[in-house]
Amino acid sequence: MDSRPAQEKRQRRRRTKFSDQQLARLEEIFQKDPFPGIYLREKLARELGLEHCIIQFPLKCLD
């Protein structure tokens, strides 16, 4: 059992809930490029209002 105080334990990120519009755009991009580079992921993140670290895997990998 972990004896560290609760504040020191690593917090898990909350699961991202995508809107229908965000999913449609992500599917469109991943069909063209299943592994987009950091530049495209950052651009998409700004466009979709997400963090770029969320946009990193093809959606099929998340099923």
N, CA, C, O and CB atoms as a CASP TS submission, in Angstrom:
PFRMAT TS
TARGET T0000
AUTHOR 0000-0000-0000
METHOD Language model
MODEL 1
PARENT N/A
ATOM      1  N   MET     1       0.842  -1.184   0.000  1.00  0.00           N
ATOM      2  CA  MET     1       0.000   0.000   0.000  1.00  0.00           C
ATOM      3  C   MET     1       0.880   1.237   0.000  1.00  0.00           C
ATOM      4  O   MET     1       1.939   1.237   0.626  1.00  0.00           O
ATOM      5  CB  MET     1      -0.954   0.004   1.214  1.00  0.00           C
ATOM      6  N   ASP     2       0.468   2.277  -0.681  1.00  0.00           N
ATOM      7  CA  ASP     2       1.218   3.522  -0.787  1.00  0.00           C
ATOM      8  C   ASP     2       1.021   4.354   0.479  1.00  0.00           C
ATOM      9  O   ASP     2      -0.112   4.645   0.864  1.00  0.00           O
ATOM     10  CB  ASP     2       0.781   4.321  -2.040  1.00  0.00           C
ATOM     11  N   SER     3       2.124   4.734   1.125  1.00  0.00           N
ATOM     12  CA  SER     3       2.026   5.479   2.382  1.00  0.00           C
ATOM     13  C   SER     3       2.140   6.989   2.186  1.00  0.00           C
ATOM     14  O   SER     3       2.114   7.740   3.160  1.00  0.00           O
ATOM     15  CB  SER     3       3.100   5.015   3.338  1.00  0.00           C
ATOM     16  N   ARG     4       2.265   7.440   0.940  1.00  0.00           N
ATOM     17  CA  ARG     4       2.364   8.883   0.677  1.00  0.00           C
ATOM     18  C   ARG     4       1.023   9.558   0.930  1.00  0.00           C
ATOM     19  O   ARG     4      -0.034   8.956   0.739  1.00  0.00           O
ATOM     20  CB  ARG     4       2.829   9.148  -0.775  1.00  0.00           C
ATOM     21  N   PRO     5       1.076  10.822   1.365  1.00  0.00           N
ATOM     22  CA  PRO     5      -0.179  11.572   1.529  1.00  0.00           C
ATOM     23  C   PRO     5      -0.915  11.700   0.196  1.00  0.00           C
ATOM     24  O   PRO     5      -0.299  11.645  -0.868  1.00  0.00           O
ATOM     25  CB  PRO     5       0.100  12.974   2.113  1.00  0.00           C
ATOM     26  N   ALA     6      -2.216  11.868   0.262  1.00  0.00           N
ATOM     27  CA  ALA     6      -3.047  11.939  -0.941  1.00  0.00           C
ATOM     28  C   ALA     6      -2.595  13.040  -1.891  1.00  0.00           C
ATOM     29  O   ALA     6      -2.695  12.871  -3.106  1.00  0.00           O
ATOM     30  CB  ALA     6      -4.497  12.162  -0.559  1.00  0.00           C
ATOM     31  N   GLN     7      -2.094  14.175  -1.370  1.00  0.00           N
ATOM     32  CA  GLN     7      -1.682  15.283  -2.231  1.00  0.00           C
ATOM     33  C   GLN     7      -0.464  14.913  -3.081  1.00  0.00           C
ATOM     34  O   GLN     7      -0.287  15.468  -4.166  1.00  0.00           O
ATOM     35  CB  GLN     7      -1.373  16.518  -1.386  1.00  0.00           C
ATOM     36  N   GLU     8       0.371  13.995  -2.615  1.00  0.00           N
ATOM     37  CA  GLU     8       1.582  13.635  -3.345  1.00  0.00           C
ATOM     38  C   GLU     8       1.337  12.574  -4.403  1.00  0.00           C
ATOM     39  O   GLU     8       2.166  12.394  -5.295  1.00  0.00           O
ATOM     40  CB  GLU     8       2.631  13.154  -2.388  1.00  0.00           C
ATOM     41  N   LYS     9       0.225  11.872  -4.325  1.00  0.00           N
ATOM     42  CA  LYS     9      -0.082  10.844  -5.302  1.00  0.00           C
ATOM     43  C   LYS     9      -0.374  11.493  -6.649  1.00  0.00           C
ATOM     44  O   LYS     9      -0.967  12.570  -6.716  1.00  0.00           O
ATOM     45  CB  LYS     9      -1.274   9.982  -4.838  1.00  0.00           C
ATOM     46  N   ARG    10       0.040  10.837  -7.702  1.00  0.00           N
ATOM     47  CA  ARG    10      -0.157  11.367  -9.049  1.00  0.00           C
ATOM     48  C   ARG    10      -1.640  11.378  -9.401  1.00  0.00           C
ATOM     49  O   ARG    10      -2.340  10.379  -9.236  1.00  0.00           O
ATOM     50  CB  ARG    10       0.633  10.537 -10.080  1.00  0.00           C
ATOM     51  N   GLN    11      -2.100  12.511  -9.882  1.00  0.00           N
ATOM     52  CA  GLN    11      -3.501  12.657 -10.285  1.00  0.00           C
ATOM     53  C   GLN    11      -3.660  12.169 -11.722  1.00  0.00           C
ATOM     54  O   GLN    11      -2.851  12.503 -12.587  1.00  0.00           O
ATOM     55  CB  GLN    11      -3.974  14.140 -10.148  1.00  0.00           C
ATOM     56  N   ARG    12      -4.687  11.392 -11.972  1.00  0.00           N
ATOM     57  CA  ARG    12      -4.985  10.955 -13.333  1.00  0.00           C
ATOM     58  C   ARG    12      -5.773  12.051 -14.031  1.00  0.00           C
ATOM     59  O   ARG    12      -6.609  12.719 -13.422  1.00  0.00           O
ATOM     60  CB  ARG    12      -5.775   9.612 -13.337  1.00  0.00           C
ATOM     61  N   ARG    13      -5.494  12.226 -15.323  1.00  0.00           N
ATOM     62  CA  ARG    13      -6.239  13.203 -16.108  1.00  0.00           C
ATOM     63  C   ARG    13      -7.644  12.672 -16.347  1.00  0.00           C
ATOM     64  O   ARG    13      -7.852  11.477 -16.555  1.00  0.00           O
ATOM     65  CB  ARG    13      -5.523  13.506 -17.454  1.00  0.00           C
ATOM     66  N   ARG    14      -8.602  13.593 -16.311  1.00  0.00           N
ATOM     67  CA  ARG    14      -9.988  13.206 -16.571  1.00  0.00           C
ATOM     68  C   ARG    14     -10.139  12.800 -18.026  1.00  0.00           C
ATOM     69  O   ARG    14      -9.463  13.346 -18.898  1.00  0.00           O
ATOM     70  CB  ARG    14     -10.960  14.357 -16.227  1.00  0.00           C
ATOM     71  N   ARG    15     -11.002  11.865 -18.288  1.00  0.00           N
ATOM     72  CA  ARG    15     -11.249  11.387 -19.643  1.00  0.00           C
ATOM     73  C   ARG    15     -11.854  12.515 -20.479  1.00  0.00           C
ATOM     74  O   ARG    15     -12.767  13.205 -20.027  1.00  0.00           O
ATOM     75  CB  ARG    15     -12.186  10.147 -19.629  1.00  0.00           C
ATOM     76  N   THR    16     -11.353  12.699 -21.681  1.00  0.00           N
ATOM     77  CA  THR    16     -11.831  13.753 -22.565  1.00  0.00           C
ATOM     78  C   THR    16     -13.116  13.310 -23.256  1.00  0.00           C
ATOM     79  O   THR    16     -13.197  12.205 -23.793  1.00  0.00           O
ATOM     80  CB  THR    16     -10.754  14.122 -23.608  1.00  0.00           C
ATOM     81  N   LYS    17     -14.101  14.170 -23.237  1.00  0.00           N
ATOM     82  CA  LYS    17     -15.356  13.921 -23.948  1.00  0.00           C
ATOM     83  C   LYS    17     -15.362  14.821 -25.179  1.00  0.00           C
ATOM     84  O   LYS    17     -15.365  16.046 -25.063  1.00  0.00           O
ATOM     85  CB  LYS    17     -16.618  14.192 -23.027  1.00  0.00           C
ATOM     86  N   PHE    18     -15.363  14.209 -26.348  1.00  0.00           N
ATOM     87  CA  PHE    18     -15.340  14.950 -27.597  1.00  0.00           C
ATOM     88  C   PHE    18     -16.757  15.253 -28.064  1.00  0.00           C
ATOM     89  O   PHE    18     -17.660  14.428 -27.923  1.00  0.00           O
ATOM     90  CB  PHE    18     -14.580  14.170 -28.670  1.00  0.00           C
ATOM     91  N   SER    19     -16.940  16.451 -28.625  1.00  0.00           N
ATOM     92  CA  SER    19     -18.228  16.790 -29.236  1.00  0.00           C
ATOM     93  C   SER    19     -18.309  16.096 -30.595  1.00  0.00           C
ATOM     94  O   SER    19     -17.304  15.603 -31.109  1.00  0.00           O
ATOM     95  CB  SER    19     -18.399  18.349 -29.387  1.00  0.00           C
ATOM     96  N   ASP    20     -19.499  16.060 -31.164  1.00  0.00           N
ATOM     97  CA  ASP    20     -19.674  15.464 -32.488  1.00  0.00           C
ATOM     98  C   ASP    20     -18.822  16.184 -33.530  1.00  0.00           C
ATOM     99  O   ASP    20     -18.254  15.548 -34.418  1.00  0.00           O
ATOM    100  CB  ASP    20     -21.152  15.501 -32.900  1.00  0.00           C
ATOM    101  N   GLN    21     -18.733  17.507 -33.422  1.00  0.00           N
ATOM    102  CA  GLN    21     -17.936  18.292 -34.372  1.00  0.00           C
ATOM    103  C   GLN    21     -16.442  17.987 -34.219  1.00  0.00           C
ATOM    104  O   GLN    21     -15.729  17.863 -35.215  1.00  0.00           O
ATOM    105  CB  GLN    21     -18.192  19.801 -34.170  1.00  0.00           C
ATOM    106  N   GLN    22     -15.970  17.868 -32.976  1.00  0.00           N
ATOM    107  CA  GLN    22     -14.563  17.539 -32.746  1.00  0.00           C
ATOM    108  C   GLN    22     -14.246  16.153 -33.309  1.00  0.00           C
ATOM    109  O   GLN    22     -13.220  15.964 -33.962  1.00  0.00           O
ATOM    110  CB  GLN    22     -14.229  17.597 -31.236  1.00  0.00           C
ATOM    111  N   LEU    23     -15.125  15.190 -33.056  1.00  0.00           N
ATOM    112  CA  LEU    23     -14.901  13.838 -33.567  1.00  0.00           C
ATOM    113  C   LEU    23     -14.864  13.805 -35.091  1.00  0.00           C
ATOM    114  O   LEU    23     -14.017  13.136 -35.681  1.00  0.00           O
ATOM    115  CB  LEU    23     -15.984  12.899 -33.057  1.00  0.00           C
ATOM    116  N   ALA    24     -15.773  14.519 -35.718  1.00  0.00           N
ATOM    117  CA  ALA    24     -15.815  14.551 -37.181  1.00  0.00           C
ATOM    118  C   ALA    24     -14.512  15.112 -37.738  1.00  0.00           C
ATOM    119  O   ALA    24     -13.954  14.565 -38.690  1.00  0.00           O
ATOM    120  CB  ALA    24     -17.011  15.391 -37.672  1.00  0.00           C
ATOM    121  N   ARG    25     -14.030  16.194 -37.153  1.00  0.00           N
ATOM    122  CA  ARG    25     -12.786  16.814 -37.629  1.00  0.00           C
ATOM    123  C   ARG    25     -11.586  15.898 -37.383  1.00  0.00           C
ATOM    124  O   ARG    25     -10.723  15.761 -38.250  1.00  0.00           O
ATOM    125  CB  ARG    25     -12.564  18.173 -36.933  1.00  0.00           C
ATOM    126  N   LEU    26     -11.528  15.276 -36.213  1.00  0.00           N
ATOM    127  CA  LEU    26     -10.422  14.363 -35.913  1.00  0.00           C
ATOM    128  C   LEU    26     -10.431  13.156 -36.850  1.00  0.00           C
ATOM    129  O   LEU    26      -9.377  12.739 -37.330  1.00  0.00           O
ATOM    130  CB  LEU    26     -10.499  13.894 -34.455  1.00  0.00           C
ATOM    131  N   GLU    27     -11.605  12.596 -37.112  1.00  0.00           N
ATOM    132  CA  GLU    27     -11.695  11.470 -38.042  1.00  0.00           C
ATOM    133  C   GLU    27     -11.230  11.875 -39.432  1.00  0.00           C
ATOM    134  O   GLU    27     -10.538  11.113 -40.107  1.00  0.00           O
ATOM    135  CB  GLU    27     -13.129  10.936 -38.103  1.00  0.00           C
ATOM    136  N   GLU    28     -11.608  13.073 -39.860  1.00  0.00           N
ATOM    137  CA  GLU    28     -11.194  13.577 -41.174  1.00  0.00           C
ATOM    138  C   GLU    28      -9.668  13.657 -41.260  1.00  0.00           C
ATOM    139  O   GLU    28      -9.073  13.226 -42.248  1.00  0.00           O
ATOM    140  CB  GLU    28     -11.819  14.967 -41.445  1.00  0.00           C
ATOM    141  N   ILE    29      -9.051  14.205 -40.236  1.00  0.00           N
ATOM    142  CA  ILE    29      -7.590  14.354 -40.233  1.00  0.00           C
ATOM    143  C   ILE    29      -6.895  13.009 -40.158  1.00  0.00           C
ATOM    144  O   ILE    29      -5.939  12.767 -40.895  1.00  0.00           O
ATOM    145  CB  ILE    29      -7.145  15.229 -39.066  1.00  0.00           C
ATOM    146  N   PHE    30      -7.360  12.123 -39.275  1.00  0.00           N
ATOM    147  CA  PHE    30      -6.696  10.832 -39.098  1.00  0.00           C
ATOM    148  C   PHE    30      -6.857   9.918 -40.307  1.00  0.00           C
ATOM    149  O   PHE    30      -6.047   9.012 -40.499  1.00  0.00           O
ATOM    150  CB  PHE    30      -7.235  10.140 -37.869  1.00  0.00           C
ATOM    151  N   GLN    31      -7.880  10.134 -41.121  1.00  0.00           N
ATOM    152  CA  GLN    31      -7.996   9.374 -42.363  1.00  0.00           C
ATOM    153  C   GLN    31      -6.888   9.777 -43.327  1.00  0.00           C
ATOM    154  O   GLN    31      -6.368   8.944 -44.069  1.00  0.00           O
ATOM    155  CB  GLN    31      -9.381   9.590 -43.010  1.00  0.00           C
ATOM    156  N   LYS    32      -6.534  11.047 -43.314  1.00  0.00           N
ATOM    157  CA  LYS    32      -5.474  11.551 -44.194  1.00  0.00           C
ATOM    158  C   LYS    32      -4.083  11.230 -43.654  1.00  0.00           C
ATOM    159  O   LYS    32      -3.173  10.903 -44.415  1.00  0.00           O
ATOM    160  CB  LYS    32      -5.618  13.058 -44.379  1.00  0.00           C
ATOM    161  N   ASP    33      -3.926  11.325 -42.326  1.00  0.00           N
ATOM    162  CA  ASP    33      -2.624  11.111 -41.692  1.00  0.00           C
ATOM    163  C   ASP    33      -2.844  10.471 -40.320  1.00  0.00           C
ATOM    164  O   ASP    33      -3.146  11.171 -39.354  1.00  0.00           O
ATOM    165  CB  ASP    33      -1.832  12.458 -41.560  1.00  0.00           C
ATOM    166  N   PRO    34      -2.694   9.142 -40.224  1.00  0.00           N
ATOM    167  CA  PRO    34      -2.964   8.456 -38.958  1.00  0.00           C
ATOM    168  C   PRO    34      -2.059   8.896 -37.797  1.00  0.00           C
ATOM    169  O   PRO    34      -2.435   8.745 -36.634  1.00  0.00           O
ATOM    170  CB  PRO    34      -2.818   6.977 -39.159  1.00  0.00           C
ATOM    171  N   PHE    35      -0.891   9.430 -38.095  1.00  0.00           N
ATOM    172  CA  PHE    35       0.037   9.855 -37.051  1.00  0.00           C
ATOM    173  C   PHE    35       0.523  11.275 -37.336  1.00  0.00           C
ATOM    174  O   PHE    35       1.663  11.466 -37.760  1.00  0.00           O
ATOM    175  CB  PHE    35       1.235   8.878 -36.952  1.00  0.00           C
ATOM    176  N   PRO    36      -0.338  12.275 -37.106  1.00  0.00           N
ATOM    177  CA  PRO    36       0.043  13.659 -37.412  1.00  0.00           C
ATOM    178  C   PRO    36       1.188  14.135 -36.513  1.00  0.00           C
ATOM    179  O   PRO    36       1.299  13.734 -35.355  1.00  0.00           O
ATOM    180  CB  PRO    36      -1.169  14.592 -37.255  1.00  0.00           C
ATOM    181  N   GLY    37       2.027  14.993 -37.072  1.00  0.00           N
ATOM    182  CA  GLY    37       3.145  15.557 -36.321  1.00  0.00           C
ATOM    183  C   GLY    37       2.680  16.594 -35.311  1.00  0.00           C
ATOM    184  O   GLY    37       1.503  16.952 -35.258  1.00  0.00           O
ATOM    185  N   ILE    38       3.618  17.061 -34.519  1.00  0.00           N
ATOM    186  CA  ILE    38       3.303  17.994 -33.444  1.00  0.00           C
ATOM    187  C   ILE    38       2.703  19.295 -33.984  1.00  0.00           C
ATOM    188  O   ILE    38       1.790  19.849 -33.372  1.00  0.00           O
ATOM    189  CB  ILE    38       4.558  18.295 -32.630  1.00  0.00           C
ATOM    190  N   TYR    39       3.200  19.787 -35.117  1.00  0.00           N
ATOM    191  CA  TYR    39       2.676  21.039 -35.673  1.00  0.00           C
ATOM    192  C   TYR    39       1.175  20.925 -35.977  1.00  0.00           C
ATOM    193  O   TYR    39       0.390  21.803 -35.618  1.00  0.00           O
ATOM    194  CB  TYR    39       3.449  21.419 -36.955  1.00  0.00           C
ATOM    195  N   LEU    40       0.792  19.832 -36.642  1.00  0.00           N
ATOM    196  CA  LEU    40      -0.622  19.631 -36.988  1.00  0.00           C
ATOM    197  C   LEU    40      -1.456  19.394 -35.737  1.00  0.00           C
ATOM    198  O   LEU    40      -2.574  19.899 -35.635  1.00  0.00           O
ATOM    199  CB  LEU    40      -0.780  18.447 -37.959  1.00  0.00           C
ATOM    200  N   ARG    41      -0.922  18.626 -34.779  1.00  0.00           N
ATOM    201  CA  ARG    41      -1.667  18.388 -33.540  1.00  0.00           C
ATOM    202  C   ARG    41      -1.893  19.684 -32.771  1.00  0.00           C
ATOM    203  O   ARG    41      -2.972  19.892 -32.216  1.00  0.00           O
ATOM    204  CB  ARG    41      -0.927  17.382 -32.658  1.00  0.00           C
ATOM    205  N   GLU    42      -0.888  20.557 -32.731  1.00  0.00           N
ATOM    206  CA  GLU    42      -1.060  21.840 -32.041  1.00  0.00           C
ATOM    207  C   GLU    42      -2.087  22.712 -32.762  1.00  0.00           C
ATOM    208  O   GLU    42      -2.899  23.379 -32.122  1.00  0.00           O
ATOM    209  CB  GLU    42       0.287  22.583 -31.941  1.00  0.00           C
ATOM    210  N   LYS    43      -2.049  22.705 -34.089  1.00  0.00           N
ATOM    211  CA  LYS    43      -3.016  23.472 -34.874  1.00  0.00           C
ATOM    212  C   LYS    43      -4.439  22.957 -34.621  1.00  0.00           C
ATOM    213  O   LYS    43      -5.360  23.744 -34.406  1.00  0.00           O
ATOM    214  CB  LYS    43      -2.673  23.392 -36.384  1.00  0.00           C
ATOM    215  N   LEU    44      -4.606  21.641 -34.648  1.00  0.00           N
ATOM    216  CA  LEU    44      -5.919  21.054 -34.379  1.00  0.00           C
ATOM    217  C   LEU    44      -6.385  21.361 -32.962  1.00  0.00           C
ATOM    218  O   LEU    44      -7.560  21.654 -32.741  1.00  0.00           O
ATOM    219  CB  LEU    44      -5.880  19.543 -34.597  1.00  0.00           C
ATOM    220  N   ALA    45      -5.480  21.297 -32.020  1.00  0.00           N
ATOM    221  CA  ALA    45      -5.835  21.582 -30.633  1.00  0.00           C
ATOM    222  C   ALA    45      -6.400  22.989 -30.503  1.00  0.00           C
ATOM    223  O   ALA    45      -7.420  23.196 -29.846  1.00  0.00           O
ATOM    224  CB  ALA    45      -4.615  21.413 -29.718  1.00  0.00           C
ATOM    225  N   ARG    46      -5.737  23.953 -31.129  1.00  0.00           N
ATOM    226  CA  ARG    46      -6.243  25.338 -31.086  1.00  0.00           C
ATOM    227  C   ARG    46      -7.607  25.426 -31.768  1.00  0.00           C
ATOM    228  O   ARG    46      -8.531  26.055 -31.252  1.00  0.00           O
ATOM    229  CB  ARG    46      -5.240  26.313 -31.769  1.00  0.00           C
ATOM    230  N   GLU    47      -7.722  24.794 -32.924  1.00  0.00           N
ATOM    231  CA  GLU    47      -8.970  24.826 -33.692  1.00  0.00           C
ATOM    232  C   GLU    47     -10.137  24.199 -32.922  1.00  0.00           C
ATOM    233  O   GLU    47     -11.263  24.692 -32.979  1.00  0.00           O
ATOM    234  CB  GLU    47      -8.783  24.100 -35.022  1.00  0.00           C
ATOM    235  N   LEU    48      -9.855  23.105 -32.199  1.00  0.00           N
ATOM    236  CA  LEU    48     -10.910  22.348 -31.535  1.00  0.00           C
ATOM    237  C   LEU    48     -11.057  22.662 -30.049  1.00  0.00           C
ATOM    238  O   LEU    48     -11.958  22.143 -29.390  1.00  0.00           O
ATOM    239  CB  LEU    48     -10.653  20.891 -31.703  1.00  0.00           C
ATOM    240  N   GLY    49     -10.173  23.510 -29.519  1.00  0.00           N
ATOM    241  CA  GLY    49     -10.245  23.850 -28.112  1.00  0.00           C
ATOM    242  C   GLY    49      -9.812  22.719 -27.194  1.00  0.00           C
ATOM    243  O   GLY    49     -10.376  22.536 -26.116  1.00  0.00           O
ATOM    244  N   LEU    50      -8.804  21.957 -27.624  1.00  0.00           N
ATOM    245  CA  LEU    50      -8.288  20.828 -26.850  1.00  0.00           C
ATOM    246  C   LEU    50      -6.806  21.027 -26.549  1.00  0.00           C
ATOM    247  O   LEU    50      -6.160  21.900 -27.129  1.00  0.00           O
ATOM    248  CB  LEU    50      -8.509  19.499 -27.607  1.00  0.00           C
ATOM    249  N   GLU    51      -6.273  20.213 -25.642  1.00  0.00           N
ATOM    250  CA  GLU    51      -4.831  20.209 -25.407  1.00  0.00           C
ATOM    251  C   GLU    51      -4.186  19.351 -26.498  1.00  0.00           C
ATOM    252  O   GLU    51      -4.751  18.337 -26.906  1.00  0.00           O
ATOM    253  CB  GLU    51      -4.481  19.666 -23.964  1.00  0.00           C
ATOM    254  N   HIS    52      -3.000  19.758 -26.970  1.00  0.00           N
ATOM    255  CA  HIS    52      -2.389  19.016 -28.075  1.00  0.00           C
ATOM    256  C   HIS    52      -2.013  17.594 -27.665  1.00  0.00           C
ATOM    257  O   HIS    52      -1.947  16.712 -28.522  1.00  0.00           O
ATOM    258  CB  HIS    52      -1.153  19.751 -28.580  1.00  0.00           C
ATOM    259  N   CYS    53      -1.765  17.347 -26.379  1.00  0.00           N
ATOM    260  CA  CYS    53      -1.411  15.991 -25.951  1.00  0.00           C
ATOM    261  C   CYS    53      -2.587  15.029 -26.094  1.00  0.00           C
ATOM    262  O   CYS    53      -2.385  13.814 -26.110  1.00  0.00           O
ATOM    263  CB  CYS    53      -0.928  16.004 -24.502  1.00  0.00           C
ATOM    264  N   ILE    54      -3.805  15.544 -26.198  1.00  0.00           N
ATOM    265  CA  ILE    54      -4.989  14.701 -26.395  1.00  0.00           C
ATOM    266  C   ILE    54      -5.019  14.171 -27.831  1.00  0.00           C
ATOM    267  O   ILE    54      -5.502  13.067 -28.082  1.00  0.00           O
ATOM    268  CB  ILE    54      -6.289  15.496 -26.083  1.00  0.00           C
ATOM    269  N   ILE    55      -4.503  14.960 -28.759  1.00  0.00           N
ATOM    270  CA  ILE    55      -4.552  14.614 -30.182  1.00  0.00           C
ATOM    271  C   ILE    55      -3.252  13.917 -30.535  1.00  0.00           C
ATOM    272  O   ILE    55      -2.300  14.557 -30.984  1.00  0.00           O
ATOM    273  CB  ILE    55      -4.776  15.881 -31.081  1.00  0.00           C
ATOM    274  N   GLN    56      -3.207  12.599 -30.334  1.00  0.00           N
ATOM    275  CA  GLN    56      -1.968  11.910 -30.623  1.00  0.00           C
ATOM    276  C   GLN    56      -2.132  10.513 -31.182  1.00  0.00           C
ATOM    277  O   GLN    56      -1.184   9.986 -31.763  1.00  0.00           O
ATOM    278  CB  GLN    56      -1.163  11.842 -29.410  1.00  0.00           C
ATOM    279  N   PHE    57      -3.278   9.894 -31.036  1.00  0.00           N
ATOM    280  CA  PHE    57      -3.475   8.542 -31.521  1.00  0.00           C
ATOM    281  C   PHE    57      -4.673   8.490 -32.456  1.00  0.00           C
ATOM    282  O   PHE    57      -5.638   9.232 -32.270  1.00  0.00           O
ATOM    283  CB  PHE    57      -3.661   7.570 -30.353  1.00  0.00           C
ATOM    284  N   PRO    58      -4.619   7.627 -33.453  1.00  0.00           N
ATOM    285  CA  PRO    58      -5.815   7.449 -34.287  1.00  0.00           C
ATOM    286  C   PRO    58      -7.000   7.031 -33.412  1.00  0.00           C
ATOM    287  O   PRO    58      -6.830   6.296 -32.439  1.00  0.00           O
ATOM    288  CB  PRO    58      -5.561   6.388 -35.402  1.00  0.00           C
ATOM    289  N   LEU    59      -8.166   7.491 -33.754  1.00  0.00           N
ATOM    290  CA  LEU    59      -9.343   7.216 -32.939  1.00  0.00           C
ATOM    291  C   LEU    59      -9.605   5.720 -32.812  1.00  0.00           C
ATOM    292  O   LEU    59     -10.134   5.283 -31.790  1.00  0.00           O
ATOM    293  CB  LEU    59     -10.561   7.906 -33.530  1.00  0.00           C
ATOM    294  N   LYS    60      -9.252   4.925 -33.814  1.00  0.00           N
ATOM    295  CA  LYS    60      -9.472   3.488 -33.739  1.00  0.00           C
ATOM    296  C   LYS    60      -8.692   2.872 -32.586  1.00  0.00           C
ATOM    297  O   LYS    60      -9.117   1.862 -32.024  1.00  0.00           O
ATOM    298  CB  LYS    60      -9.082   2.824 -35.052  1.00  0.00           C
ATOM    299  N   CYS    61      -7.555   3.465 -32.227  1.00  0.00           N
ATOM    300  CA  CYS    61      -6.755   2.951 -31.121  1.00  0.00           C
ATOM    301  C   CYS    61      -7.421   3.193 -29.780  1.00  0.00           C
ATOM    302  O   CYS    61      -7.086   2.532 -28.797  1.00  0.00           O
ATOM    303  CB  CYS    61      -5.384   3.583 -31.131  1.00  0.00           C
ATOM    304  N   LEU    62      -8.350   4.120 -29.723  1.00  0.00           N
ATOM    305  CA  LEU    62      -8.990   4.467 -28.477  1.00  0.00           C
ATOM    306  C   LEU    62     -10.257   3.674 -28.210  1.00  0.00           C
ATOM    307  O   LEU    62     -10.846   3.795 -27.136  1.00  0.00           O
ATOM    308  CB  LEU    62      -9.298   5.913 -28.465  1.00  0.00           C
ATOM    309  N   ASP    63     -10.686   2.865 -29.173  1.00  0.00           N
ATOM    310  CA  ASP    63     -11.913   2.066 -28.989  1.00  0.00           C
ATOM    311  C   ASP    63     -11.709   0.994 -27.948  1.00  0.00           C
ATOM    312  O   ASP    63     -12.629   0.228 -27.662  1.00  0.00           O
ATOM    313  CB  ASP    63     -12.352   1.426 -30.308  1.00  0.00           C
TER
END
